[in-house]
Amino acid sequence: MSDVLTFTREFIRSPWTTASPLPTSATACEVALEPLPDRGDPVVLELGAGAGATSAVVQRRLAGRGRHIAVELNPRLASVLSLRHPGVEVVCDEAVDAMADLAARGVTVDLVFSTLPISLAEDRSFLVAAGRLLSPGGALSQVQHSWTRVLPWAKAAERALAEAFEEVVVSRTIWRNAPPATITIARRPRG
């Protein structure tokens, strides 16, 4: 079954745990992955991995190096993801809980790549958990649907990101995503 059909079916079943009816495009993923080092063995933590459309882009970018951990709350999507990408460490859990568990085990990551709803960024525990995992040069890449940027909760989430990180940069609109999206890249977590 195609990613679009799988994703749409899960969105209809549970729109609160599958935040979008369509997977994030490869174009948006490439922009989100820009902070990923081209050398060494980087660690990528992908939040909201879905059925693996974004994971395929991460895997291509890693090209067999590093470590790729993907977190997906929906057990059906996590199962599909595990089957499609056996080299990816799939965790079926809430994002904050998964990040806390990784931090407790001493894992550091070079990139936290999130396709979860930007409203989660308003939750301080999400931002703190992501910040604790980042290596000194690491970054958080957050995908956001462009049309939501004007909504009060999205503005609050952007303010929370600016308070939690020293550097926050928002990309231009990525029109080759349905719906169009922006990528917010945050670096250097504060305290």
Backbone as ProteinMPNN parsed JSONL, in Angstrom:
{"seq_chain_A": "MSDVLTFTREFIRSPWTTASPLPTSATACEVALEPLPDRGDPVVLELGAGAGATSAVVQRRLAGRGRHIAVELNPRLASVLSLRHPGVEVVCDEAVDAMADLAARGVTVDLVFSTLPISLAEDRSFLVAAGRLLSPGGALSQVQHSWTRVLPWAKAAERALAEAFEEVVVSRTIWRNAPPATITIARRPRG", "coords_chain_A": {"N_chain_A": [[0.847, -1.178, 0.0], [0.514, 2.268, -0.74], [2.385, 5.05, 0.674], [0.798, 7.33, 0.944], [-1.859, 6.342, 0.974], [-1.737, 4.645, 3.23], [-1.075, 6.482, 5.241], [-3.245, 8.306, 5.079], [-5.402, 6.636, 5.722], [-4.78, 6.02, 8.4], [-4.884, 8.581, 9.45], [-7.601, 9.161, 9.225], [-8.613, 7.212, 10.957], [-7.48, 8.045, 13.387], [-7.11, 11.133, 13.932], [-5.836, 12.66, 15.874], [-3.525, 11.381, 16.679], [-2.253, 10.923, 14.316], [-1.144, 13.354, 12.688], [-1.444, 14.517, 10.179], [-3.024, 14.187, 6.97], [-1.403, 13.441, 4.912], [1.89, 12.262, 4.072], [5.033, 13.891, 4.878], [6.787, 15.642, 2.341], [9.553, 14.623, 0.206], [11.092, 16.784, -0.557], [10.667, 18.696, 1.507], [11.752, 17.199, 3.585], [14.457, 17.085, 2.835], [15.244, 19.75, 3.217], [14.861, 19.919, 5.974], [16.834, 18.197, 6.814], [19.197, 19.506, 6.358], [20.952, 20.471, 8.479], [22.346, 18.174, 9.152], [25.413, 16.524, 9.665], [27.842, 15.944, 7.073], [29.878, 14.176, 7.314], [31.403, 11.534, 9.269], [29.675, 9.656, 11.848], [26.729, 10.369, 12.234], [23.925, 10.784, 14.501], [20.531, 10.458, 14.126], [17.417, 11.443, 15.294], [14.232, 10.768, 14.626], [11.084, 12.112, 14.842], [7.699, 11.276, 14.837], [7.556, 9.52, 12.649], [5.849, 8.104, 10.99], [4.785, 5.99, 8.317], [7.153, 5.676, 7.069], [7.958, 7.293, 4.879], [9.409, 9.682, 5.264], [11.512, 8.575, 6.621], [12.815, 7.113, 4.65], [14.095, 9.119, 3.21], [15.85, 10.092, 5.17], [17.421, 7.787, 5.522], [18.61, 7.582, 2.965], [20.144, 9.911, 3.03], [21.88, 9.412, 5.187], [23.265, 7.261, 4.161], [24.161, 4.666, 4.972], [25.767, 5.192, 7.154], [26.232, 6.127, 10.614], [23.481, 6.409, 12.986], [20.032, 5.768, 13.117], [17.168, 6.598, 14.658], [13.786, 6.128, 14.995], [10.743, 7.49, 16.037], [7.435, 6.648, 16.545], [4.114, 7.049, 17.347], [1.72, 5.759, 16.604], [0.825, 2.438, 16.502], [0.263, 0.808, 14.252], [1.394, 2.228, 12.098], [4.044, 2.274, 13.016], [4.668, -0.429, 12.864], [4.541, -0.897, 10.083], [6.617, 0.807, 9.324], [8.834, -0.471, 10.562], [8.949, -2.834, 9.062], [9.444, -1.857, 6.465], [11.865, -0.502, 6.748], [14.295, -2.011, 7.914], [16.79, -1.342, 8.994], [16.423, 0.785, 10.634], [16.022, 1.94, 13.925], [13.142, 1.457, 15.49], [10.852, 3.021, 17.598], [7.969, 2.708, 19.402], [6.172, 4.973, 20.835], [5.313, 7.807, 22.953], [6.645, 10.97, 22.004], [8.045, 12.645, 23.906], [8.413, 10.875, 26.06], [9.974, 8.893, 24.816], [12.255, 10.406, 24.168], [13.138, 11.093, 26.743], [13.801, 8.567, 27.717], [15.922, 7.883, 25.989], [17.779, 9.879, 26.689], [18.227, 9.151, 29.353], [19.635, 6.867, 28.929], [21.977, 7.867, 28.036], [22.245, 8.665, 25.38], [23.186, 10.77, 22.719], [22.231, 13.069, 20.18], [22.638, 14.197, 16.806], [20.805, 15.375, 15.209], [17.496, 16.215, 15.778], [14.696, 15.448, 14.204], [11.624, 16.529, 13.498], [8.344, 15.822, 12.584], [6.107, 16.149, 13.9], [3.135, 17.823, 15.171], [3.532, 21.354, 15.312], [2.498, 22.529, 17.55], [3.303, 21.025, 19.701], [5.734, 22.073, 20.369], [5.126, 24.104, 22.013], [4.905, 22.94, 24.388], [6.855, 22.79, 27.073], [8.223, 20.586, 28.116], [8.688, 18.987, 25.883], [10.503, 20.559, 24.392], [12.618, 20.812, 26.231], [13.338, 18.126, 26.538], [14.174, 17.507, 23.914], [16.309, 19.314, 23.664], [18.086, 18.351, 25.627], [19.048, 16.042, 24.481], [20.623, 16.802, 22.325], [23.745, 16.951, 20.63], [26.734, 19.004, 21.037], [26.942, 20.487, 18.593], [24.471, 20.022, 17.539], [21.047, 20.032, 16.179], [17.556, 20.947, 16.138], [15.084, 20.153, 13.915], [12.073, 21.23, 12.784], [9.109, 20.491, 11.167], [6.53, 22.402, 9.755], [3.223, 23.149, 8.813], [2.624, 25.68, 6.509], [0.308, 27.331, 6.51], [-0.542, 27.22, 9.121], [1.03, 28.916, 10.604], [0.002, 31.406, 11.24], [-1.801, 31.03, 13.233], [-2.818, 31.31, 16.685], [-1.792, 29.332, 18.563], [0.357, 28.305, 17.119], [1.993, 30.525, 16.87], [2.58, 30.879, 19.574], [4.034, 28.548, 19.991], [6.252, 29.03, 18.36], [7.354, 31.215, 19.737], [8.025, 29.898, 22.1], [10.013, 28.167, 21.155], [11.957, 30.067, 20.445], [12.568, 31.02, 22.969], [13.654, 28.757, 24.114], [15.876, 28.042, 22.608], [18.998, 29.34, 21.395], [19.407, 30.034, 18.731], [17.132, 30.339, 16.144], [15.809, 29.565, 13.099], [13.678, 30.082, 10.385], [12.652, 28.477, 7.472], [12.112, 29.358, 3.994], [8.875, 29.155, 2.419], [7.993, 25.895, 1.519], [6.834, 24.837, -1.286], [6.509, 22.463, -2.586], [5.245, 20.546, -1.018], [2.503, 18.949, 0.498], [0.146, 19.946, 2.683], [1.682, 23.163, 1.737], [4.8, 23.862, 3.404], [6.959, 24.978, 6.121], [10.261, 24.899, 7.483], [11.536, 24.874, 10.661], [14.55, 25.494, 12.13], [16.355, 24.906, 14.964], [18.974, 25.732, 17.141], [21.522, 25.252, 19.659], [20.507, 24.842, 22.594], [19.096, 26.635, 25.318], [20.325, 26.79, 28.636]], "CA_chain_A": [[0.0, 0.0, 0.0], [1.336, 3.471, -0.825], [2.487, 5.864, 1.886], [-0.335, 8.25, 1.018], [-3.032, 5.588, 1.415], [-1.513, 4.202, 4.608], [-1.134, 7.654, 6.104], [-4.605, 8.841, 5.069], [-6.237, 5.703, 6.476], [-4.496, 6.201, 9.824], [-5.374, 9.911, 9.828], [-9.058, 9.038, 9.39], [-8.838, 6.429, 12.174], [-7.066, 8.767, 14.589], [-6.477, 12.394, 13.527], [-5.056, 13.264, 16.961], [-2.207, 10.754, 16.752], [-1.678, 11.032, 12.978], [-1.454, 14.787, 12.596], [-1.63, 14.988, 8.805], [-3.529, 13.135, 6.09], [-0.385, 13.134, 3.907], [3.254, 12.268, 4.605], [5.891, 15.015, 4.521], [7.445, 15.404, 1.052], [11.006, 14.459, 0.187], [11.669, 18.128, -0.645], [10.663, 19.256, 2.859], [12.71, 16.413, 4.369], [15.821, 17.503, 2.483], [15.502, 21.021, 3.908], [14.95, 19.617, 7.409], [18.065, 17.445, 7.061], [20.373, 20.324, 6.054], [21.943, 20.545, 9.569], [22.991, 16.88, 9.382], [26.804, 16.503, 9.193], [28.119, 15.103, 5.902], [30.933, 13.221, 7.648], [31.289, 10.867, 10.556], [28.556, 8.76, 12.102], [25.725, 11.151, 12.956], [22.745, 10.125, 15.055], [19.299, 11.177, 13.81], [16.203, 11.026, 15.988], [13.091, 11.2, 13.823], [9.846, 12.084, 15.627], [6.533, 11.268, 13.95], [8.109, 8.896, 11.438], [4.791, 7.574, 10.129], [5.009, 4.689, 7.69], [8.511, 5.581, 6.553], [8.294, 8.15, 3.742], [10.497, 10.56, 5.689], [12.636, 7.711, 7.003], [13.537, 6.756, 3.43], [14.965, 10.252, 2.888], [16.913, 10.077, 6.181], [18.302, 6.663, 5.21], [19.409, 7.965, 1.79], [21.109, 10.934, 3.445], [22.896, 8.773, 6.021], [24.037, 6.393, 3.257], [24.774, 3.545, 5.674], [26.589, 5.589, 8.304], [25.51, 6.672, 11.753], [22.376, 5.708, 13.647], [18.726, 6.375, 12.827], [16.135, 6.166, 15.6], [12.508, 6.708, 14.573], [9.686, 7.372, 17.029], [6.082, 6.74, 15.974], [3.121, 6.692, 18.36], [0.708, 4.873, 16.033], [1.44, 1.11, 16.379], [0.153, 0.283, 12.891], [2.418, 2.891, 11.287], [5.349, 1.817, 13.506], [4.873, -1.777, 12.322], [4.864, -0.733, 8.654], [7.945, 1.414, 9.295], [9.821, -1.519, 10.89], [9.055, -3.755, 7.931], [10.027, -1.167, 5.313], [13.22, -0.009, 7.021], [14.836, -2.836, 8.995], [17.98, -0.731, 9.567], [16.019, 1.891, 11.489], [15.572, 1.548, 15.258], [11.795, 2.007, 15.63], [10.329, 3.086, 18.959], [6.543, 3.039, 19.406], [5.999, 5.639, 22.123], [5.161, 9.263, 22.92], [7.937, 11.585, 21.714], [8.728, 13.107, 25.12], [8.83, 9.688, 26.81], [11.079, 8.26, 24.083], [13.451, 11.243, 24.331], [13.597, 10.955, 28.129], [14.432, 7.255, 27.828], [17.213, 7.953, 25.301], [18.664, 10.706, 27.518], [18.583, 8.351, 30.528], [20.628, 5.879, 28.484], [23.185, 8.576, 27.629], [22.29, 8.865, 23.932], [23.158, 12.14, 22.2], [21.883, 13.048, 18.763], [23.084, 15.336, 16.01], [19.622, 16.023, 14.648], [16.138, 15.803, 16.114], [13.901, 15.793, 13.025], [10.247, 16.343, 13.94], [7.191, 16.141, 11.736], [4.968, 16.237, 14.815], [2.528, 19.151, 15.118], [4.318, 22.417, 15.929], [1.911, 22.868, 18.851], [4.078, 20.337, 20.735], [6.846, 22.931, 20.764], [4.621, 24.951, 23.088], [5.086, 22.121, 25.586], [8.247, 22.953, 27.51], [8.861, 19.291, 28.312], [9.138, 18.557, 24.558], [11.698, 21.328, 24.037], [13.681, 20.449, 27.163], [13.765, 16.763, 26.201], [14.933, 17.58, 22.662], [17.559, 20.017, 23.946], [18.984, 17.48, 26.42], [19.62, 15.001, 23.626], [21.459, 17.326, 21.249], [25.196, 17.092, 20.752], [27.049, 20.436, 21.022], [26.642, 21.096, 17.287], [23.207, 19.451, 17.075], [19.931, 20.917, 15.843], [16.177, 20.459, 16.073], [14.393, 20.562, 12.694], [10.631, 21.057, 12.982], [8.283, 20.752, 9.985], [5.275, 23.068, 10.104], [2.417, 23.562, 7.665], [2.714, 27.142, 6.39], [-0.941, 28.021, 6.843], [-0.765, 27.248, 10.57], [1.917, 29.888, 11.259], [-0.751, 32.584, 11.679], [-2.685, 30.654, 14.331], [-2.256, 31.671, 18.0], [-0.995, 28.267, 19.173], [1.603, 28.183, 16.358], [2.819, 31.67, 17.283], [3.06, 30.566, 20.93], [5.066, 27.512, 19.844], [7.447, 29.686, 17.819], [7.941, 31.981, 20.842], [8.631, 28.923, 23.016], [11.261, 27.739, 20.52], [12.912, 31.172, 20.57], [12.982, 31.089, 24.376], [14.371, 27.535, 24.484], [17.091, 27.894, 21.803], [19.66, 30.598, 21.089], [19.266, 30.327, 17.304], [15.954, 29.742, 15.527], [15.696, 30.05, 11.732], [12.535, 29.505, 9.664], [12.905, 28.417, 6.035], [11.075, 29.859, 3.086], [7.8, 28.178, 2.206], [8.281, 24.769, 0.626], [5.585, 24.646, -2.027], [6.442, 21.071, -3.035], [4.761, 19.744, 0.095], [1.051, 19.107, 0.576], [0.111, 21.349, 2.267], [2.983, 23.829, 1.8], [5.377, 23.805, 4.747], [8.225, 25.619, 6.436], [11.082, 24.128, 8.406], [12.185, 25.684, 11.685], [15.766, 24.85, 12.617], [16.75, 25.502, 16.239], [20.289, 25.271, 17.604], [22.055, 25.717, 20.945], [19.477, 24.977, 23.633], [19.434, 27.481, 26.475], [20.319, 26.174, 29.964]], "C_chain_A": [[0.892, 1.241, 0.0], [1.346, 4.222, 0.492], [1.279, 6.766, 2.052], [-1.571, 7.522, 1.522], [-2.904, 5.137, 2.864], [-1.706, 5.361, 5.57], [-2.557, 8.194, 6.213], [-5.542, 7.944, 5.873], [-6.024, 5.886, 7.979], [-4.947, 7.572, 10.319], [-6.879, 9.868, 10.074], [-9.373, 8.264, 10.669], [-8.554, 7.242, 13.436], [-6.344, 10.063, 14.216], [-5.637, 13.028, 14.625], [-3.681, 12.636, 17.099], [-1.513, 10.709, 15.395], [-2.051, 12.43, 12.512], [-1.732, 15.295, 11.19], [-2.186, 13.851, 7.953], [-2.513, 12.699, 5.038], [0.999, 13.133, 4.545], [4.016, 13.513, 4.135], [6.649, 14.672, 3.24], [8.95, 15.243, 1.199], [11.693, 15.824, 0.138], [11.746, 18.773, 0.734], [11.661, 18.512, 3.739], [14.139, 16.852, 4.089], [16.185, 18.812, 3.175], [15.693, 20.776, 5.401], [16.264, 18.917, 7.756], [19.33, 18.259, 6.789], [21.374, 20.41, 7.203], [22.725, 19.249, 9.8], [24.426, 16.894, 8.84], [26.984, 15.547, 8.015], [29.172, 14.046, 6.175], [30.641, 12.564, 8.987], [30.082, 9.94, 10.625], [27.474, 9.494, 12.899], [24.564, 10.292, 13.446], [21.545, 11.027, 14.769], [18.163, 10.573, 14.617], [15.04, 11.621, 15.217], [11.82, 11.029, 14.644], [8.644, 12.202, 14.698], [6.892, 10.66, 12.608], [7.061, 8.31, 10.505], [5.129, 6.205, 9.59], [6.363, 4.602, 7.01], [8.859, 6.44, 5.363], [9.455, 9.07, 4.093], [11.731, 9.742, 6.065], [13.464, 7.304, 5.789], [14.51, 7.868, 3.045], [16.137, 10.307, 3.88], [17.909, 8.973, 5.855], [19.182, 6.96, 3.999], [20.501, 8.953, 2.193], [22.216, 10.336, 4.313], [23.794, 7.841, 5.209], [24.824, 5.317, 4.009], [25.641, 3.924, 6.859], [25.695, 6.035, 9.445], [24.414, 5.768, 12.293], [21.093, 6.489, 13.403], [17.691, 5.757, 13.766], [14.849, 6.874, 15.2], [11.441, 6.431, 15.616], [8.345, 7.586, 16.338], [5.092, 6.224, 17.011], [2.116, 5.659, 17.861], [1.318, 3.479, 15.813], [1.341, 0.519, 14.977], [1.206, 0.909, 11.985], [3.817, 2.441, 11.714], [5.674, 0.43, 12.955], [5.258, -1.72, 10.842], [6.285, -0.186, 8.509], [9.029, 0.376, 9.559], [10.032, -2.475, 9.736], [9.759, -3.114, 6.742], [11.488, -0.798, 5.514], [13.845, -0.787, 8.181], [16.091, -2.252, 9.647], [17.688, 0.427, 10.502], [15.571, 1.328, 12.835], [14.223, 2.221, 15.499], [11.34, 1.896, 17.078], [8.872, 3.515, 18.857], [6.211, 3.625, 20.779], [5.682, 7.116, 21.872], [6.553, 9.864, 22.723], [8.695, 11.974, 22.977], [9.226, 11.919, 25.936], [10.022, 8.999, 26.135], [12.366, 9.069, 24.243], [14.011, 11.135, 25.743], [14.317, 9.626, 28.317], [15.812, 7.265, 27.167], [18.219, 8.753, 26.126], [19.136, 9.926, 28.741], [19.637, 7.3, 30.186], [21.911, 6.532, 27.961], [23.326, 8.801, 26.132], [22.316, 10.363, 23.634], [22.911, 12.06, 20.706], [22.377, 14.327, 18.083], [21.909, 16.086, 15.415], [18.358, 15.389, 15.201], [15.279, 16.343, 14.977], [12.447, 15.483, 13.344], [9.237, 16.757, 12.878], [5.923, 16.166, 12.587], [4.368, 17.635, 14.735], [3.363, 20.178, 15.886], [3.767, 22.785, 17.301], [2.636, 22.164, 19.991], [5.226, 21.202, 21.236], [6.428, 23.897, 21.871], [4.802, 24.245, 24.441], [6.567, 22.163, 25.973], [8.95, 21.602, 27.679], [9.383, 18.725, 26.989], [10.454, 19.241, 24.209], [12.879, 20.98, 24.941], [14.226, 19.072, 26.809], [14.599, 16.759, 24.919], [16.291, 18.23, 22.907], [18.563, 19.166, 24.697], [19.684, 16.443, 25.555], [20.66, 15.518, 22.64], [22.941, 17.35, 21.602], [25.518, 18.585, 20.683], [26.755, 21.14, 19.697], [25.294, 20.677, 16.733], [22.122, 20.481, 16.835], [18.608, 20.169, 15.931], [15.579, 21.013, 14.79], [12.921, 20.222, 12.842], [9.889, 21.431, 11.7], [6.974, 21.377, 10.459], [4.517, 23.411, 8.822], [2.338, 25.082, 7.648], [1.459, 27.85, 6.863], [-1.177, 28.099, 8.347], [0.043, 28.333, 11.269], [1.178, 31.106, 11.79], [-1.649, 32.284, 12.887], [-2.029, 30.937, 15.683], [-1.382, 30.593, 18.63], [0.331, 28.074, 18.44], [2.548, 29.332, 16.715], [3.39, 31.439, 18.681], [4.176, 29.528, 20.872], [6.359, 28.117, 19.305], [8.133, 30.526, 18.895], [8.642, 31.047, 21.824], [9.956, 28.404, 22.451], [12.335, 28.813, 20.676], [13.408, 31.334, 22.003], [13.859, 29.904, 24.764], [15.703, 27.371, 23.756], [17.669, 29.264, 21.472], [19.475, 31.012, 19.636], [18.051, 29.585, 16.755], [15.783, 30.384, 14.148], [14.537, 29.323, 11.054], [12.823, 29.582, 8.172], [11.84, 29.187, 5.254], [10.016, 28.78, 2.945], [8.233, 27.133, 1.188], [6.977, 24.411, -0.056], [5.416, 23.22, -2.506], [6.171, 20.138, -1.868], [3.255, 19.968, 0.138], [0.616, 18.902, 2.015], [1.507, 21.97, 2.341], [3.473, 23.932, 3.245], [6.571, 24.741, 4.879], [8.965, 24.695, 7.394], [11.718, 25.121, 9.384], [13.373, 24.895, 12.205], [16.24, 25.609, 13.851], [18.059, 24.874, 16.701], [20.624, 25.895, 18.963], [20.962, 25.929, 21.993], [19.982, 25.83, 24.788], [19.329, 26.629, 27.74], [19.57, 24.933, 30.026]], "O_chain_A": [[1.922, 1.259, 0.674], [0.45, 4.065, 1.321], [0.786, 6.951, 3.164], [-2.265, 8.027, 2.404], [-3.858, 5.236, 3.635], [-2.404, 5.245, 6.577], [-3.024, 8.504, 7.309], [-6.383, 8.44, 6.623], [-6.988, 5.905, 8.744], [-5.346, 7.714, 11.475], [-7.372, 10.471, 11.027], [-10.303, 8.622, 11.392], [-9.282, 7.15, 14.425], [-5.114, 10.101, 14.183], [-4.791, 13.871, 14.325], [-2.756, 13.286, 17.586], [-0.305, 10.478, 15.33], [-3.149, 12.653, 12.002], [-2.217, 16.416, 11.034], [-1.861, 12.686, 8.181], [-2.727, 11.703, 4.347], [1.259, 13.916, 5.459], [3.675, 14.109, 3.113], [7.103, 13.54, 3.071], [9.542, 15.672, 2.189], [12.759, 16.001, 0.726], [12.779, 19.337, 1.095], [12.345, 19.13, 4.556], [14.943, 16.977, 5.013], [17.305, 18.969, 3.662], [16.583, 21.358, 6.021], [16.749, 19.038, 8.881], [20.434, 17.747, 6.974], [22.575, 20.422, 6.932], [23.68, 19.243, 10.578], [24.637, 17.238, 7.677], [26.366, 14.484, 7.96], [29.354, 13.124, 5.38], [29.754, 12.984, 9.73], [29.547, 9.503, 9.607], [27.322, 9.265, 14.099], [24.264, 9.234, 12.893], [21.542, 12.205, 15.124], [17.966, 9.358, 14.628], [14.882, 12.841, 15.162], [11.513, 9.924, 15.093], [8.575, 13.113, 13.873], [6.572, 11.216, 11.557], [7.356, 8.044, 9.34], [5.685, 5.362, 10.294], [6.696, 3.568, 6.432], [9.977, 6.334, 4.859], [10.387, 9.221, 3.302], [12.862, 10.178, 5.847], [14.683, 7.166, 5.889], [15.625, 7.592, 2.602], [17.278, 10.54, 3.482], [19.119, 9.199, 5.905], [20.368, 6.631, 4.0], [21.643, 8.841, 1.749], [23.376, 10.723, 4.179], [24.964, 7.66, 5.546], [25.999, 5.083, 3.725], [26.2, 3.043, 7.511], [24.509, 6.292, 9.239], [24.414, 4.554, 12.093], [21.076, 7.718, 13.475], [17.381, 4.568, 13.685], [14.83, 8.099, 15.08], [11.249, 5.289, 16.034], [8.146, 8.578, 15.636], [5.217, 5.099, 17.494], [1.706, 4.779, 18.618], [2.242, 3.346, 15.011], [2.244, -0.202, 14.551], [1.841, 0.211, 11.195], [4.686, 2.247, 10.864], [6.824, 0.147, 12.619], [6.181, -2.407, 10.404], [7.058, -0.657, 7.675], [10.038, 0.344, 8.854], [11.16, -2.884, 9.458], [10.58, -3.755, 6.085], [12.264, -0.782, 4.558], [13.916, -0.282, 9.301], [16.423, -2.642, 10.766], [18.605, 0.991, 11.099], [14.825, 0.35, 12.882], [14.168, 3.436, 15.692], [11.426, 0.837, 17.699], [8.571, 4.565, 18.291], [5.999, 2.898, 21.75], [5.769, 7.607, 20.747], [7.536, 9.32, 23.225], [9.878, 11.659, 23.102], [10.344, 11.951, 26.451], [10.963, 8.576, 26.807], [13.44, 8.499, 24.432], [15.228, 11.09, 25.924], [15.337, 9.567, 29.005], [16.766, 6.718, 27.719], [19.377, 8.356, 26.25], [20.301, 10.021, 29.129], [20.428, 6.896, 31.038], [22.82, 5.842, 27.5], [24.422, 9.1, 25.658], [21.559, 11.132, 24.226], [23.325, 11.108, 20.046], [22.509, 15.38, 18.707], [21.997, 17.284, 15.147], [18.168, 14.177, 15.107], [15.152, 17.556, 14.809], [12.068, 14.316, 13.451], [9.268, 17.87, 12.352], [4.81, 16.201, 12.062], [5.04, 18.555, 14.269], [3.844, 19.896, 16.984], [4.507, 23.305, 18.137], [2.602, 22.636, 21.127], [5.643, 21.083, 22.387], [7.274, 24.441, 22.581], [4.844, 24.885, 25.491], [7.418, 21.626, 25.264], [10.147, 21.491, 27.413], [10.414, 18.053, 26.974], [11.406, 18.588, 23.782], [14.011, 20.865, 24.47], [15.441, 18.871, 26.784], [15.622, 16.078, 24.85], [17.309, 17.748, 22.412], [19.763, 19.247, 24.436], [20.796, 16.017, 25.869], [21.495, 14.748, 22.167], [23.334, 17.716, 22.709], [24.649, 19.37, 20.302], [26.35, 22.302, 19.706], [24.998, 20.947, 15.569], [22.245, 21.642, 17.225], [18.547, 18.945, 15.815], [15.568, 22.228, 14.594], [12.563, 19.057, 13.008], [10.022, 22.55, 11.204], [6.384, 20.932, 11.444], [5.105, 23.907, 7.861], [2.018, 25.701, 8.663], [1.545, 28.869, 7.549], [-1.933, 28.955, 8.806], [-0.233, 28.643, 12.428], [1.67, 31.776, 12.697], [-2.194, 33.206, 13.493], [-0.81, 30.815, 15.813], [-0.328, 30.91, 19.182], [1.33, 27.717, 19.065], [3.756, 29.133, 16.844], [4.548, 31.764, 18.943], [5.15, 29.618, 21.618], [7.446, 27.75, 19.75], [9.362, 30.552, 18.965], [9.723, 31.361, 22.322], [10.917, 28.221, 23.199], [13.484, 28.51, 21.0], [14.548, 31.742, 22.222], [14.712, 30.026, 25.643], [16.574, 26.641, 24.229], [16.929, 30.231, 21.29], [19.394, 32.203, 19.336], [17.946, 28.365, 16.882], [15.631, 31.601, 14.041], [14.427, 28.099, 11.137], [13.198, 30.639, 7.665], [10.816, 29.602, 5.797], [10.239, 27.626, 3.311], [8.77, 27.46, 0.13], [6.116, 23.758, 0.533], [4.299, 22.799, -2.806], [6.786, 19.079, -1.745], [2.785, 21.067, -0.156], [0.708, 17.786, 2.526], [2.415, 21.386, 2.932], [2.682, 24.069, 4.179], [7.117, 25.228, 3.888], [8.369, 23.824, 8.028], [12.359, 26.087, 8.971], [13.224, 23.764, 12.667], [16.496, 26.812, 13.788], [18.233, 23.656, 16.66], [20.073, 26.927, 19.347], [20.545, 27.059, 22.245], [21.147, 25.751, 25.178], [18.387, 25.853, 27.907], [19.488, 24.314, 31.086]]}, "name": "protein", "num_of_chains": 1, "seq": "MSDVLTFTREFIRSPWTTASPLPTSATACEVALEPLPDRGDPVVLELGAGAGATSAVVQRRLAGRGRHIAVELNPRLASVLSLRHPGVEVVCDEAVDAMADLAARGVTVDLVFSTLPISLAEDRSFLVAAGRLLSPGGALSQVQHSWTRVLPWAKAAERALAEAFEEVVVSRTIWRNAPPATITIARRPRG"}
